[in-house]
Every structure is written in structure tokens, then in C-alpha cells.
Amino acid sequence: FGVAFGRCQGWARRRGEPTGSEAETMVPMRRLPPPPTLTLAAEGRWRGRKGGEGTCRRTQRLRVGRRKKKTRRGRDPGAGLGGACSKARRSTIMARQTIAAAALLLGVGHATQSVPRTSTCGAGYALNPEQLRAYKKDGYVLIRGLIQGDELKAAQDQARADVADQKRGGLYSAMGFFDWKQKKSFRDVAVKSSAPHIAARLMQLSEKRPMRLLKDAFLALGPGDSLCGWHVDDKGFWPAEDSAPGEPAAGVNVWVTLSPVRAAEGGGLAVARGSHVASWREKARKAISTAPEGETALQYTCRMAELDPKSNAKLEARKVLHDMEPGDALFMDRYCFHRGEPLVDSRQDQDLKLRYTFRYMPADARYEGLKNAPPAFMAMDGPLKDGDRLDSGGAAFPQVWPGVIDGEGLE
């Protein structure tokens, strides 16, 4: 039971403020020294469809060994406007019961336990059924506060340092690849945050089917950048065999913003809801992945509007943008079409929009590289050849879940 207690089995939910249909984010509790007297606090935020918003907070105190009272399901403020408050209250009750049981088994003394909205719990993060349904249906789910505190600050500092070392211009004002190999702050986001555990759950993996880190990228968006149009990552960024529509273990693409993003101001990531299972998915992919004999498809990936205007219009009709805070993340199915959203403000003196992205695949997925790619571009993929399992490449695509492997560069 100590393992379950250490993984923070109690949860407090909070309602985000997206413009899409993503589910609520669940924020786990911190692990505390054990006690017989526990106090739990949970916050929920509600937002009504016809306007109005607010927060509610509920605190409960538990004396270990005392008989549990039946709890009556009352009605919190805003329960009819999203129900976030009542959900936060029910989550607190669940947390109270779990920690009480842990305290009884461990034979502990006095202490208090709170559930702050900003806490994180690494491997203990759990997705709720609504989030899982949203991911399956829409092809993405928004997770609030994936990284926070020192972890977020370290990633932001590294991103700003990378921007200072590069010249602006092109698709993005600054770009970096394979940063997990050399930059600890980015590696920690891809490996030590809750991201691997969330991705493994979304792909319905078990510990007998491990998961590997595929490729990553740091991007900085500024005014005037040309950006990449509607696309799914090509075999240069996603060198793995394809999966059929609806396959849960197709792969997960994680997009973490390191800057505040507002849908009305641009600078974020647009996602096309449900495009991962659309009947025309493969037709749209083919338009931007087919190159003449002897050429590479890299130069076509970002040109959907030019190469297939009909598919581009369909994707625009499904477009969803989100308001996001630094540390928030979009988890997307490999085949969910997405594109960069240009900044509305063209002022050159504004801060760049910083983001870090990385991709996960099951360890037993088969490698398939980009055809006719420059040798230097594919050199980082190691010794793998088409048809090889990703886990046979060792450190080229290191294991990140259910744990890392010594010698693969992630210790």
C-alpha cells in the first residue's frame, strides 16, 4: 500500500478554460509523511456556457480510526455550470479515504495534507475517463500544468539561451533538434515529467510493452515566420511504420508551450479535431509526403494549402485553438493534423513564443526512415534499418517507460 500512497492516489480536479472540447485536467497531490489526523483541500473552477465563472474550495479534516460518515452529495456553486466544484469535492472525499487507509496501515502520527492546484506527482499522474474519451474521439487532449516550478523555469531558461545563439528567419525564428541528448532541462521534460506516463496510458500500453522516445524539437515562433501548414510529422521526424486509423498505440506527439498563448493573439498550435480517424486522412497525408523520384519529401511536408486545397479546407473547418499557460501541453495522436498559428501582432519587438515537442512510440514499433534523406539528417537514428524494432537501436531511441535503461543516456 505504501507504493500506492507514494504515487499519490488521491486527486483534485480543476477545470481549464479551453476553446475546444478537451477534458478536465487532474492535478495530483504531494506525498507527505504519514499521520492519524489529515486535512484535505481541493479547488475546482467552473465556467458556464452562457458566461460566468468562478472557483470553489472545499477543505475536509479526517481523524484516523474514526468511523467514516456517509457524505451527502450537495450542490456546490457552479455545479450546473460545468460541475467542476462538485467534482473537486468528490475527488477530495476519494483522496481522504485513500490517505486514511494508508495512514492506518502504516501506523502513523499527526500531520496535515493539502491538495494545492499547482502540485505534481510524476509517475502518479492519472488520466480520468473523460480525458481518455476525448483523446480517442478528437485525437488530442490538453493537459494543464504538465511542467511547473523549477522544471518549467529551467526549460524556459534553456529555450531563451538557444534563441540567443541563433539568427532569426525561415520557418521559425529558432529551432533545435535532439535536444534531449545534450540539454538536461529539455531531457527532464521528455523523460522525468509525467509525460511518459500519460502517453503510455493514452496508447494503452502495459509494462510488458515498454515505450521509447523517438525525436524532439525546440521551436521559437516570431512575427513574420512562415511556419508549417497542416501536416502530420513525416518520416524524418517520425521514422516508424504507419498504423491503421484508430490504432491506440500509433504514437503520441507532445507539444509543450513555454510561453503564454492566447487563441485570439495567435502563436499557438492549431489542431484539427478528429482528423486522425477521418476517412480522407491518408489522401491528405499522401499529398504532402509524395516526392518525385530521387527527391526527399521534407520540402513538401508544410505545403498542404498549395498541394491539396480541398484537404486543407477540411482541416481548417476542424481547427481548434487553445488558451495556454507556460507548462501546459497538448498530447496528440500521431495522425492528428496540426499547424502553427501565425501571430496576429506583427511588431518585431515582442517576445518569441517558445515551445518544446517530443514523440513517443511503443518499443516494438518498426523503424522506417525517410526516403532519399540527406545522410547527415538521418545519422542520429543510429544503426537502424527499415523493419528493425525501435528497441534494437538502444540509445538512438531510449526507453522512457516504465523506466529508463542504464547505458542509453537518460540516467
N, C-alpha and C positions, 0 to 999 in steps of 0.2 A: 504493500500500500504506500510505502514511502516513495516509490518511483512515481506513482500516480500523483501523490501530493507534490513531489518536486516538479512535475510537469504542469502544475497549475490547472487542476481540473475544474476550478470554478471560473465562471466567465461573467463579464459585464458587457452588454452590447450597447453600442451607440449608433444613432442614425447619422449617416453622412448627408451631404447636400449635393448629389449628382444631378445632372440633367438627363441621364439615361435611366435604365431600369435595373441597375446593379443592386445587389442585396446589401444588407447591413454588414458592417464590419464588427467582428467580435474582438474585444480587447481583453487579453488575459491578465491575471493577477501575478504579482510578485510572490516568490516563495519566502516564507518567514520562519523564524524559529518557532517551534510548537508551544501551545498554551491551553488551559481549560476555559478561558474567557476570551471570546473573539468578537470583534466588531467589524462588520462589513458595510461598505458604502458603494453604491452603484449610481451612475448617471446615465440618463437617456436624453436624447434630443429628438424633438418632433418637428415636423414641418408639414403643414396642410396643403392640399392641392389647390385650395382657394385662398391661400395666403395665411399668414400667421405662423409663428414658430416660437420655440422656447425650449427650456431644459427642465428636467425634473431630477431630483436626487433622493435616494432612499438609503437610510442607514439602519442596520439591524445589529443587535448585540446578542451573542449566544453564550450561555453558561454551559460548559461541557458537563455531561452527566444529567442534565435536566431533561425531562421528557419533552419531546418536540410537540409544539402546539400546532393544531391544524390552522392553516393560513387561508383566510378567505380572500378570494380574488376580487378586490375592489376595483375602482375605476380611477386611474391617475389622470392628471391634467393632460390633455392632448391624446388620450387613448383612442379617440375617434378620428384623430388626425395623423395616422401613421402607426400608432400603438407603440412607439419607441419607449415611452415611460413605463408602461405595464410590462414590456419585455425586459427592461432593465431590472424591474422589481423581481420578476420571476427568476432572472439569472442570478440575482443576489441570493434568493432563497436556495437555489441549487448550489451555489458556492458555499453557503452557510452549512448545508447538510454535509457536503464533501469534506470540508475542513474539520467539521465536528468529528466525523468518523476518523479522520487521520489523527486528530488530537487524542481521541480515546485510545486508539491502537498504539500510539507512540508514547503514551503516558507522560503528558507534558504539563508545564506550569502555566503562568498567566502571561498574556500578551494581547495585542490588538492587531487586526488585519484590515487594511483598506484596499479598495479597488479603484485606483486613480484611472482616469480616462487615458492617460499617456503611458501606462505601463506596458511592457512587452515581456514575452516569456519564451522566446526562441523556439525550441522544439515543441513546446507545449501549445502552440497556436493551433486552433481548431476552426475549421470552416463549418458554418451552420447549413442546414438543408436548403435554405433559400438561396444562399450563395452558390451551392453546387448546382441547383436547378438553373440559376441564371447563367452560369458558365456553360452548361450543356446547351441551353437554348440560344443564348446570344453570342457565345464564343469568347466571352471575356467576363471578368469580374474586377471591380475596383476595390482595392484593399487600402484603407486609410491607415497612415502611420506605420508602414512596414518597417521603416528605419526611423529612429529618433535619437535625441540626445547626442552623446559623443560620437556615436556611429554615423549619424547624419552629418554632423559638423566636419568630421574627418573626410567624408566623401565630398562635401562641398569645397573644402579647402583644396583637396587634390584636383577637383574639376577646375577651380579658378587658376591653379598653377599650370594646368595643361593648356588653358586658354591663353595665358600669358606667353607660352612658348610657341604659339602658332600664329601664322598670318591668316587674316580673315578673308573669306571669299569662297565661292563654289557652292556645293550642295548645302554645307553647313559652315559656320564660322570657325569651328574647330572639331576635329574628330580624332578618335584613338581606338585602337583595336587590340585585343588580347591583353587588356589592362590588368586582368586578374593575375597574370604571370609576374608582373613587376610592381604593382601598386597595392599595398596591403589594404588600404581603405576601400578600394573597389572590390578586392577579393573577399573582404569580410562581408560586404553586402550580398555577393553572389553565393557565399558558402556558409557564413556563420549567422546570418539573419534567419528569420522564419521562412524566407522564400523557398528553400528546397523542400521543406515540409509541406508548405501549401501546394507547391507544384506537384509533388508526389501524390497528394490527396486528390487533386484535380484530375490526374492521369489514372487514378485508381490503382496505384502500384502497391505491392506488398513488399516487405523487407526481403523476400526471396527474389524480388525483381528490382535491383538497385537502379539508381538514376545518375546520369552523368551531366556535367557542364559542357555545353557544346561550344559556343562562341559568345563574345561580349563586344560591346561598343560604347564609347563615350561620345556624346554629341552635344554641341553648343549651337543654339539657334539665335541668329541675329536678324535685324531688318535687312531685306534685300537678298537673303539666302534663297536659293532656288528650290531647296527641299526635294523630297522624294514623293512622287504621286502614289496613288493607290497601288498596293502591292502586298504580296506575302514574300518572305525572305527567299532569295534564290539559293542555289546550291553552293554559292560562295560563302554565304553566311549560315546556311543550314545544310551542311553536307551529309544528308541522310536520306535513305529511301523514303518514298512517299507512302502515305496511308490512305485508306478509303475514307470517304466522308462519314463523320460520326464516330470514328475510332477514338476512344478516350485517351489512349496513350500515344497520340500523334505527336506530342511535343508541346511545351509551354514556353511562350515568349513573355518575359517580364520587362516592363518599362517603368523605371523609377524616376520621378521628377525630383530634381534637387533645387528647383526654383518654384515660387508660387505661379500657378497657371490659372487664368480665367478664360472661360469659353468665349466670352464676348470680346476679349482682347487678342485672341489668337496665341500662337506659340506653343500649343499643346499637341496632343496626338489625337487624331480623329480615327474612330473605329467604325467599321460597317457591321452593324448588328445582324447576326445570323448568316453572314457571308460564308462562314466556314462550312456550312452544310447546304448552301444554295445549289440548285440544280445546274447553274451556269458557272460554278466555281472553277472547274477545270478549263473551260473555254477562256475565262478571264486570265487564268494563270498562263495558259499557252501563249496568249498574245504578248506577254512581257517576258517570256522565258525561251522563246524560239529564236535562234540566231542563224544567219546564213552559214553555210559550210565553211569551216575554218575560223569562224569568229566566236567570241565569247558573249554570253547573254548579259553580262554585267551592265553593258551600256543601254539595255532595254528595260531593266527592272523598274525604273522610276517613270516610265513614259506611257502609262495606261491611257491618259486622256488623248494622246496622239495616236496610239496604236489600236485602241479598241474603244471608241467613243460611247458605244452602246453599253458596254460593261461599266465604263466609268460613270455613266448616268445612273445605272442601277446602284452602284456603290454610294454615290452622292445621296441618293434617296434614302439610304440606310444609315447615313452618317450620324454619329453621336459624339458630342464633345463633353468634357467634364471640367468643373472647377476643382483644382487640386492644390494641395499644400505640399511644401517640401517633405519628402519622405513617403508620400502616397505612391501607390503602384498599381498599374494595370497588368493583370495576368491574362494573357490571350492564348487561345488555341493557335497552334502553328499556322492554320489556314484561315485565320481571321484577317481579312484585308484591313489595312491601316495606312495612314499617310500623315505627314507633318502638316500642321495648320499654320499658315503664314501669319506673322504679326500684323495686326491692324495698324499700329503706330509705326511710321517709317523713320522716326527720329533715330539718328545714329548714336546718340549718347546714352541710350537706355541699356540696362543690364541685359546680358545674354540669358537665354533660357537654357539651363543645363539639365541634362538627363543621362542616365546610365541604363543600358539594356543588356540582357543576357538571356540565354536559351538553354533549356533542359531537354534531355531525351532519355528514354529507358536504355539501360546498359546493353541490352540485347538487340538494339536497333542496328541496322546495317548501314555502313558508310557508303555514300555516293557523292563524289565530288563534282565540281563544276567543269563542264567540258571546255577544252581549249583555254583554260585559265592560265594566266602567266605563272610560271613555276614559283616565283617568289611569293605570289599571293596564296598559293596552296601549301607552301613549305611548312607552315605552322600546324598543319594537320598530321604531321608525323609520318610514320611509315605505312599508314593505312591505304589499302586499295579497295576499289569498289567491291562490295559484297562482304567485306570484313566487319565483324562486330565492333561496335564502338569501344567496348571494354578491352579489346585486344590492343588498342592504341595507348593504353596506360596513361601517362601524364599529358598526352595530347588532348584528351578529353577526360579529365579526372572525375572520379566518383565523388558525389557530394551528399548522397542519401542512400541508405540510412546512416552512413558515416563515411569519413574520408579514409583513404588507404595510404599507409606510410610509403614514401618514395614518389608520390605523384604531385608533390609540390604544394600541397594545401595544409600541411601540418602547422 
